[in-house]
Amino acid sequence: MSENKTKPTARVVEEFIDTVEHDGKRADAKVLDDLFRRVTGEAPVMWGPTMIGYGTYHYRYDSGREGDFLRTGFSPRKAKHSIYLMGGYCDDVTSARNDELLSRLGKFSQGKSCLYINKLADVDLDVLEELVRVNWVAMNTLYPPN
């Protein structure tokens, strides 16, 4: 069985954020780091070359595949920030709450567990913080921290 390609690294998060090329993306990354630290109470860890994660969880699929991954986090990508919110998979209540919050967030696009935001000025930061909080709680309920 294959292993996850994305794993924690020893790279220092603050040093990575300082290398983000675009001034606006770098400033946004600092705001996001503060937001995630405040909500999760976790110190960030680099996952692979560009993902900043807060907390970890261990998963096991029915297929037998298992591994560890970040509970939540973000990546200050060149085009858009990727925000990783896994809690929508945890239960219907969290999924419905996510839908309600997303309706008030502002300008974004999304994938399965990713929220894509061009710049933080496009969204309501209080709503984003609540989204992170709701998904953090859901992940901690389904995958209790050690």
C-alpha positions as CSV (number, residue, x, y, z in Angstrom):
1,M,0.0,0.0,0.0
2,S,1.3,3.4,-0.9
3,E,2.2,6.1,1.7
4,N,1.0,9.7,1.8
5,K,3.3,11.9,-0.3
6,T,2.5,14.9,1.9
7,K,4.3,14.5,5.3
8,P,5.4,16.9,8.0
9,T,8.8,18.5,7.5
10,A,11.2,20.3,9.7
11,R,10.9,23.6,7.7
12,V,10.1,26.6,9.9
13,V,6.7,28.0,9.1
14,E,7.6,31.6,9.7
15,E,10.6,31.2,7.4
16,F,8.4,29.7,4.7
17,I,5.8,32.5,5.0
18,D,8.6,35.1,4.7
19,T,9.5,33.5,1.3
20,V,6.0,34.0,-0.2
21,E,6.7,36.1,-3.2
22,H,3.7,38.4,-3.5
23,D,3.5,41.0,-0.7
24,G,-0.2,40.7,-0.4
25,K,-0.2,36.9,-0.3
26,R,2.6,37.1,2.3
27,A,0.6,39.5,4.5
28,D,-2.5,37.4,4.1
29,A,-0.5,34.3,5.1
30,K,0.5,36.0,8.4
31,V,-3.1,36.8,9.1
32,L,-4.2,33.2,8.3
33,D,-1.4,31.8,10.6
34,D,-2.6,34.0,13.4
35,L,-6.2,33.0,12.8
36,F,-5.4,29.2,12.7
37,R,-3.2,29.5,15.8
38,R,-5.9,31.3,17.7
39,V,-8.7,28.9,16.8
40,T,-6.8,25.6,17.1
41,G,-4.3,26.5,19.9
42,E,-1.8,24.5,17.9
43,A,1.7,25.4,16.7
44,P,1.9,25.1,12.9
45,V,3.9,22.5,11.1
46,M,4.9,22.5,7.4
47,W,3.5,19.6,5.5
48,G,5.4,19.1,2.3
49,P,6.9,22.2,0.7
50,T,3.9,24.6,0.9
51,M,1.1,23.4,3.3
52,I,0.9,24.8,6.8
53,G,-1.0,22.4,9.1
54,Y,-2.4,22.7,12.6
55,G,-2.9,19.4,14.5
56,T,-2.9,15.9,13.0
57,Y,-5.2,13.0,12.9
58,H,-4.9,9.3,12.0
59,Y,-7.4,7.9,9.5
60,R,-8.1,4.4,8.4
61,Y,-10.3,3.6,5.4
62,D,-12.3,0.4,4.9
63,S,-9.9,-0.5,2.1
64,G,-7.1,-0.8,4.8
65,R,-5.3,2.4,3.7
66,E,-4.3,4.5,6.7
67,G,-2.2,7.4,7.5
68,D,-1.7,10.7,9.3
69,F,-2.7,14.1,7.9
70,L,-3.2,17.7,9.1
71,R,-6.5,18.5,10.9
72,T,-6.7,21.9,9.3
73,G,-4.5,24.4,7.7
74,F,-3.7,26.5,4.6
75,S,-1.3,27.0,1.8
76,P,-0.5,30.5,0.4
77,R,-0.5,29.5,-3.2
78,K,0.5,31.9,-6.0
79,A,-3.0,32.0,-7.6
80,K,-5.2,31.6,-4.5
81,H,-4.9,30.6,-0.8
82,S,-6.0,27.0,-0.2
83,I,-7.8,26.6,3.1
84,Y,-8.1,23.0,4.3
85,L,-11.4,22.3,6.1
86,M,-12.1,18.6,6.6
87,G,-14.9,18.8,9.1
88,G,-17.7,18.8,6.5
89,Y,-17.1,15.1,6.0
90,C,-17.6,14.4,9.7
91,D,-21.3,14.8,10.0
92,D,-24.4,16.3,8.4
93,V,-24.7,19.0,11.1
94,T,-21.2,20.3,10.3
95,S,-21.8,20.1,6.6
96,A,-25.0,22.2,6.9
97,R,-23.3,24.7,9.2
98,N,-20.5,25.0,6.6
99,D,-23.1,25.7,3.9
100,E,-24.7,28.5,6.0
101,L,-21.3,30.1,6.7
102,L,-20.2,29.9,3.1
103,S,-23.3,31.7,2.1
104,R,-22.0,34.7,4.1
105,L,-18.2,34.3,3.5
106,G,-17.8,36.4,0.3
107,K,-15.8,35.6,-2.8
108,F,-14.4,32.1,-3.0
109,S,-14.4,28.8,-4.8
110,Q,-14.2,25.3,-3.4
111,G,-13.2,21.7,-3.9
112,K,-14.0,18.7,-1.8
113,S,-12.3,19.8,1.4
114,C,-10.5,23.0,0.1
115,L,-11.7,26.5,0.1
116,Y,-9.9,28.8,-2.4
117,I,-9.6,32.5,-1.7
118,N,-7.8,34.9,-3.9
119,K,-7.2,37.5,-1.1
120,L,-8.5,37.9,2.4
121,A,-10.0,41.3,1.5
122,D,-12.5,39.3,-0.6
123,V,-14.0,37.5,2.5
124,D,-15.4,38.2,5.9
125,L,-12.7,37.2,8.3
126,D,-15.1,36.6,11.2
127,V,-17.0,34.1,9.0
128,L,-13.8,32.5,7.9
129,E,-12.7,32.1,11.6
130,E,-16.0,30.5,12.4
131,L,-15.6,28.1,9.5
132,V,-12.2,27.0,10.8
133,R,-13.6,26.7,14.3
134,V,-16.7,24.6,13.2
135,N,-14.5,22.2,11.2
136,W,-11.8,22.0,13.9
137,V,-14.4,21.0,16.5
138,A,-15.9,18.4,14.1
139,M,-12.5,16.9,13.4
140,N,-11.7,16.7,17.1
141,T,-15.1,15.0,17.7
142,L,-14.6,12.3,15.0
143,Y,-10.9,11.9,15.6
144,P,-10.3,12.7,19.3
145,P,-6.8,14.1,19.9
146,N,-4.3,11.8,21.7
